[in-house]
Structure formats: C-alpha cells, structure tokens
Amino acid sequence: MVLARYPIRASVPVSDLDRARAFYSDVLGLELAEEIEGEALHYRCGEGTWLEVFRTRSGVGCGHTEAGFGVNDIEEVVAALRERGVVFEEYDLGAGVVTVSGIVEMGGHKAAWFTDPDGNVIGVFEED
C-alpha cells in the first residue's frame, strides 16, 4: 500500500556498458538521460519512468523477465524492433499457451520477449 502510488524503476545488470549502450540506445531507441562513467546508463522511458543499465561483476541473464515495456500495439512494436535486428523468443508456457511469431496471447493480454546481449530477458506487453 505504501508504494502503490509511486512509479517503479527497473535495473538491468550488464557485463559491458559500451555493448549495452549500443543495444539499448541504437537498437531499442531509448534516450540516454545520464551516464555514471563506467558504472551505469540511465534511460528516460515513457510516462516518467526510467531504465537503469548497470555494470556488474557478478552474474547477468538470470532467465526471467528483468524489465518490461507496456505498449499499445504489440504487433507494430515487435515488427519495428525486428527491423532493427531484435530476435524474439519462442516459448511454450504450457496448457496450450505458446508464442506465435514471438507473441503470446493470454487472457486479454499479449506479450513478447527478447534478450539483450547479456541474455537479460526484456518483455513487451499489451493489455486489452
């Protein structure tokens, strides 16, 4: 209850900031708002939210969704990202729920996932 009215900020660990900058800025098209030299990149995203990409010496790519973007038209966004070289994951989530061309439909929601160069899973979500 205490935090419910505040925006949340996602943080994604990476092993190489230069490689991450090329992916998050050039491929995903995010606007770099601030760089903490050699340590972190802060990206300004929609509706006052932020994505932090930080250099870590420990593990990356934990196998689950680390950050997700809410979009209005998932097919359009997936197509635009594919044009920039993003490869979407294909999943079988069980009970007959599978991705089709990278997109899954679940109870009025659509989702798609891809990985960054470190294997971090990033999601794109559309709600009806």
Phi and psi in degrees as a GROMACS rama.xvg file:
@    title "Ramachandran Plot"
@    xaxis  label "Phi"
@    yaxis  label "Psi"
@TYPE xy
-63.1494  -39.8828  VAL-2
-95.8264  -4.78389  LEU-3
-58.4366  -28.0444  ALA-4
-95.8151  5.22356  ARG-5
-104.726  145.652  TYR-6
-67.3686  154.634  PRO-7
-109.966  154.051  ILE-8
-121.395  128.89  ARG-9
-94.0059  145.351  ALA-10
-126.794  132.524  SER-11
-123.098  124.242  VAL-12
-80.9992  140.362  PRO-13
-136.393  159.451  VAL-14
-93.785  -22.3765  SER-15
-139.203  108.941  ASP-16
-65.8806  -36.4243  LEU-17
-65.1661  -43.7028  ASP-18
-65.0172  -39.7722  ARG-19
-65.0772  -41.3622  ALA-20
-59.7746  -44.1852  ARG-21
-60.5008  -40.6989  ALA-22
-72.6973  -54.3458  PHE-23
-70.033  -35.8327  TYR-24
-82.5967  -56.4499  SER-25
-79.0015  -43.2421  ASP-26
-82.3001  -50.9024  VAL-27
-81.4389  -18.8071  LEU-28
78.1337  23.9802  GLY-29
-79.8024  148.946  LEU-30
-89.7328  117.109  GLU-31
-71.8115  119.408  LEU-32
-98.1096  -31.2866  ALA-33
-159.189  144.602  GLU-34
-126.504  130.149  GLU-35
-98.3476  104.316  ILE-36
-42.6715  118.375  GLU-37
73.8468  1.0672  GLY-38
-124.201  -43.8877  GLU-39
-156.7  154.124  ALA-40
-121.659  131.435  LEU-41
-112.856  122.531  HIS-42
-108.971  132.68  TYR-43
-81.3524  128.319  ARG-44
-122.501  -171.904  CYS-45
-65.894  152.304  GLY-46
52.5444  38.6572  GLU-47
77.2356  14.917  GLY-48
-94.3665  166.429  THR-49
-136.442  150.587  TRP-50
-121.635  125.013  LEU-51
-102.679  130.326  GLU-52
-114.927  117.707  VAL-53
-124.535  146.794  PHE-54
-77.1338  133.597  ARG-55
-129.552  152.707  THR-56
-100.322  -7.92565  ARG-57
-98.6525  -164.4  SER-58
-67.0279  156.075  GLY-59
-131.753  170.23  VAL-60
59.8745  67.1181  GLY-61
-80.0202  -5.30922  CYS-62
95.2613  -2.59506  GLY-63
-125.464  169.067  HIS-64
-63.6562  122.948  THR-65
-94.7134  -29.1618  GLU-66
-155.944  153.661  ALA-67
-143.761  146.658  GLY-68
-109.354  128.168  PHE-69
-84.9865  125.213  GLY-70
-126.665  161.352  VAL-71
-88.0929  -32.2857  ASN-72
-136.324  92.8428  ASP-73
-64.6216  -37.3261  ILE-74
-61.2578  -42.2943  GLU-75
-64.3116  -44.598  GLU-76
-66.6441  -44.8796  VAL-77
-60.1459  -44.5529  VAL-78
-61.3089  -43.8978  ALA-79
-64.5568  -40.8566  ALA-80
-68.9667  -37.5616  LEU-81
-60.2885  -39.1898  ARG-82
-61.4949  -25.7145  GLU-83
-92.2536  5.41907  ARG-84
98.0978  3.84146  GLY-85
-73.6977  133.817  VAL-86
-106.179  125.027  VAL-87
-90.7068  144.193  PHE-88
-75.9961  150.498  GLU-89
-112.259  124.61  GLU-90
-125.416  149.179  TYR-91
-112.504  105.365  ASP-92
-88.3064  4.44448  LEU-93
88.4789  165.359  GLY-94
54.4963  34.0127  ALA-95
77.5695  7.2501  GLY-96
-95.4363  107.77  VAL-97
-133.306  155.122  VAL-98
-74.9488  145.968  THR-99
-124.998  115.444  VAL-100
54.2413  37.9107  SER-101
87.9233  -7.35174  GLY-102
-116.492  136.379  ILE-103
-115.735  144.193  VAL-104
-111.785  127.546  GLU-105
-139.69  108.914  MET-106
48.9678  51.7208  GLY-107
84.8085  2.97215  GLY-108
-121.042  152.526  HIS-109
-125.127  146.704  LYS-110
-147.074  153.385  ALA-111
-147.159  150.33  ALA-112
-134.448  147.338  TRP-113
-142.525  169.307  PHE-114
-117.061  151.493  THR-115
-85.0758  179.158  ASP-116
-60.1886  -19.8541  PRO-117
-94.3199  1.30064  ASP-118
88.1151  7.36363  GLY-119
-69.6162  132.904  ASN-120
-86.5433  124.501  VAL-121
-115.118  133.369  ILE-122
-107.367  155.486  GLY-123
-126.715  125.707  VAL-124
-128.277  139.082  PHE-125
-128.851  129.194  GLU-126
-108.319  143.099  GLU-127
